[in-house]
Amino acid sequence: MREAAAGQLSLPVEEIDEANPTENTTPHRKDIHWWIRMCLYIVFVLAGEAVATLLGRQYYDKGGKSKWLATLVQLAAFPILIPFYFFSPAPLKNPTKTSNNIINTKPAPVTRVAAVYVTLGLLVAVECYLYSVGLQHLPVSTYSLICASPLAFNALFSYFLNSQKFTPFIVNSLVLLTLSSTLLVWSGNSSSSGSKVSRGKYIIGFLCTVGASAANGLVLSLTQLSFQKVIKKQTFTAVMDMIIYQSAVATVAILVGFLASGEWKGLKGEVKGYELGGVSYVMTLVWAGVSWQIFTIGTVGLIFEVSSLFSNAISAMGLPVAPVLAVIFFHEKMDGVKVVALILAIWGFVSYIYQHYLDDAQESEN
């Protein structure tokens, strides 16, 4: 479902002003409290994404049918993040050039910033809806592996929007992630609980998930471009503003779609027909929404405790988690094609992360 991060969750924000200690929250003294926070954030990232995906699959598996409601759940719990504004670091006293070559100057016009939030929010809404359609028609293991492709799309869009250079490691990552997703077209289409989906629905799910991944990659690139050209600062508050307002716009858009589609008329019957009962129906949706926000908290926490590179690396570690849990809880088959696709995806992730490690090391030297 929502890979923001991560749609917006795997934020393309680099280190926060290494030249100013009030903006760089990477601790030099790693005491026990720092390690406790790190462990919590890592657990939030790994568990939040896996649990949310599995609960989303369970919703469909046990009788849920509303794609719009499943989409709304991914974002509607964003008010949980609002208290994090109170943990915002102190603002810069003097304009400083950040590691992303962004100059912290006077604030951008409100209308331009609002246009950014609205545009990105609408894209996130489309992305989340496509992810919901994909999860409805695909086994969790297949869906999770396809969700590795946003990095490939992010690299492609960054080439045109953010002057991303295609190094051998980036090209290797693109090829491997593309091969990984392509292999899944030929994988078996058995869904959870041993049920079958038609070949047509399987292809629809596959295309929607790939489309959502492309939208996710575009959102990441546009977010980075927005920080560079419009917002022109990368503080804790600026990142939180991006997440909150983006989510608010996307939530409103999805709510409008939900009401316009008429799916809300069938919710009463859907609750009654849910295999696990009405209470479980509500709890499944509530905890799926909470899990996505827990994932967001972990992602943002890792960005500000260490770096976005480390946050992306931890997210990459979660790639095999959902397929393994799907085999355990939903008894999905992990055939040879999926195993090969998983290996290629992990290899592609490692290649992508290693290139960012080299870029960060070069920036540190400069």
Helices and strands as residue ranges (DSSP letters): H 6-9, H 32-61, H 67-75, G 78-87, H 110-137, H 140-146, H 150-161, H 168-183, G 184-186, G 192-194, H 199-226, I 227-231, H 236-261, G 263-266, H 267-273, H 278-305, H 308-317, H 321-329, H 336-365
